[in-house]
Amino acid sequence: MKKILVIEDDAKMRANMVTILQMEEFVVITATNGTAGLEAARAEKPDLILCDIMMPGPNGHEVLRQLRAEPATASIPLIFLTAKTDPADLRAGMNLGADDYLTKPVTIPE
């Protein structure tokens, strides 16, 4: 089974993501902030990371920078979860190496 790490500080959003992903039979690991997310990514080596951008501790952009700088986590695909829809914000994350974006709230088909 594929393992997905969800790094999201909003409890309701995190719970919704977990429910959606578990319904699709993924193993889900969660982290409530950037620091915990980095620790989980290093320890668990997930197949995919879904990461909020605006959160306490290192924000999503910093999480991505750190993951890409470490050989053990550099190739893990990362999709940002964001409420931001400004093209400049989206471009900034993509320039850092994000694989994609999902705009909150996330729906099941997405």
Long-range contacts (C-beta under 8 A, 24 or more apart in sequence): 1-25, 1-26, 1-27, 2-26, 2-27, 2-47, 2-48, 3-27, 3-28, 3-29, 3-44, 3-45, 3-46, 3-47, 3-48, 4-28, 4-29, 4-46, 4-47, 4-48, 4-49, 4-50, 5-29, 5-30, 5-31, 5-37, 5-40, 5-41, 5-44, 5-46, 5-48, 5-49, 5-50, 6-30, 6-31, 6-49, 6-50, 7-31, 7-33, 7-34, 7-36, 7-37, 7-40, 7-49, 7-50, 7-51, 7-52, 7-55, 7-60, 7-63, 8-32, 8-50, 8-51, 8-52, 8-55, 8-81, 9-33, 9-52, 9-55, 9-56, 10-52, 13-52, 13-81, 13-104, 13-105, 13-106, 16-105, 16-106, 17-50, 17-81, 17-106, 20-106, 20-108, 23-108, 33-57, 33-58, 34-58, 34-59, 34-60, 34-62, 34-63, 37-63, 38-63, 38-66, 38-67, 41-67, 41-73, 41-76, 42-70, 42-72, 42-73, 45-72, 45-73, 45-76, 46-76, 47-76, 47-77, 48-76, 48-77, 48-78, 48-79, 49-76, 49-77, 49-78, 49-79, 50-78, 50-79, 50-81, 50-102, 51-78, 51-79, 51-80, 51-81, 52-80, 52-81, 52-82, 53-80, 53-81, 53-82, 53-84, 53-89, 53-93, 54-82, 54-83, 54-84, 60-93, 61-92, 61-93, 61-96, 64-93, 64-96, 64-97, 64-98, 65-96, 68-96, 68-97, 81-106
